[in-house]
Amino acid sequence: MLKIHHLGHSQSERIVWLCEELGVPYELEKYTRDAVTRLSPPELKALHPLGAAPLIEVDGVLLAESAAIVEFILARYGHGRLQYGLNHPEFASYLYWFHFANGNLQPVMGRSMIVGRCGLAPDDPVQTSVQVRLDKVLALIEERLTQNDYLAGSEFTAADIMSVFSLTTMRLFHPVDLKPYPSILAYLQRIGGRSAYQQAMAKGDPDLTPMLA
Ligand SMILES: N[C@@H](CCC(=O)N[C@@H](CS)C(=O)NCC(=O)O)C(=O)O
């Protein structure tokens, strides 16, 4: 059976959620962040050189990187679900938004979190450039979700599964006010209405109220 190594309050919520959406049976091995450093505990670090979540194990293979894991699970268990194929008119959009999550959205949230902790002056050029990029990224998502119910288009796909962590749980680590982005907030409400999302969050992070507002 597929085993998910899930670190609480982390990007590995994506994998639990994907398995719930697809109805793929899985075993959940849960880990808690170190109370001081908020990094992985030693048991998770022992599994992989980076010690970061998510990790999955299946048929003796250990795989890291959430995008790789999502692609692996879709290829093996998806049977075409939650993705747009080559002949779909929104295939390029699907690829773009799938990769935007870890290529742009999550990195700028991480940079913004780190820069925010450096105590720089509000007009420091580094601080300003990161803020400008974050604002642009959120504005781009807002525009997309004003025109479409989901990131790849009219249907919910794995591009959404890749992106939602950065707009929700990531705000535990870096609070970002989403009030200026009503379409993102409406989208998060749609996501929160999905029973697979509710199941995943209840199983993986029962101590956390999903940050959908
Ligand atoms: N790009 C990787 C990022 C993995 C990552 O950095 N995970 C974080 C949780 S959100 C982690 O495990 N942090 C704890 C640590 O590095 O010790 C992915 O998408 O899987």
The ligand as an SDF file (V2000), in Angstrom:
LIG
                    3D

 20 19  0  0  0  0  0  0  0  0999 V2000
    9.6590   21.5040   -2.9190 N   0  0  0  0  0  0  0  0  0  0  0  0
    9.4200   20.5520   -1.8620 C   0  0  0  0  0  0  0  0  0  0  0  0
    9.4470   21.2860   -0.5320 C   0  0  0  0  0  0  0  0  0  0  0  0
    9.4460   20.3620    0.6400 C   0  0  0  0  0  0  0  0  0  0  0  0
    9.5560   21.1390    1.9400 C   0  0  0  0  0  0  0  0  0  0  0  0
   10.3670   22.0560    2.0790 O   0  0  0  0  0  0  0  0  0  0  0  0
    8.7340   20.7400    2.9240 N   0  0  0  0  0  0  0  0  0  0  0  0
    8.7120   21.4320    4.1860 C   0  0  0  0  0  0  0  0  0  0  0  0
    7.3080   21.4610    4.7370 C   0  0  0  0  0  0  0  0  0  0  0  0
    6.2610   22.5850    3.9310 S   0  0  0  0  0  0  0  0  0  0  0  0
    9.5240   20.6820    5.2280 C   0  0  0  0  0  0  0  0  0  0  0  0
    9.5540   19.4790    5.2250 O   0  0  0  0  0  0  0  0  0  0  0  0
   10.1140   21.4160    6.1580 N   0  0  0  0  0  0  0  0  0  0  0  0
   10.7640   20.8640    7.2940 C   0  0  0  0  0  0  0  0  0  0  0  0
   12.2500   20.7120    7.1200 C   0  0  0  0  0  0  0  0  0  0  0  0
   12.7730   21.0550    6.0440 O   0  0  0  0  0  0  0  0  0  0  0  0
   12.8890   20.2310    8.0640 O   0  0  0  0  0  0  0  0  0  0  0  0
    8.0930   19.8460   -2.0990 C   0  0  0  0  0  0  0  0  0  0  0  0
    7.2130   20.4170   -2.7450 O   0  0  0  0  0  0  0  0  0  0  0  0
    7.9310   18.7000   -1.6900 O   0  0  0  0  0  0  0  0  0  0  0  0
  1  2  1  0
  2  3  1  0
  2 18  1  0
  3  4  1  0
  4  5  1  0
  5  6  2  0
  5  7  1  0
  7  8  1  0
  8  9  1  0
  8 11  1  0
  9 10  1  0
 11 12  2  0
 11 13  1  0
 13 14  1  0
 14 15  1  0
 15 16  2  0
 15 17  1  0
 18 19  2  0
 18 20  1  0
M  END
$$$$
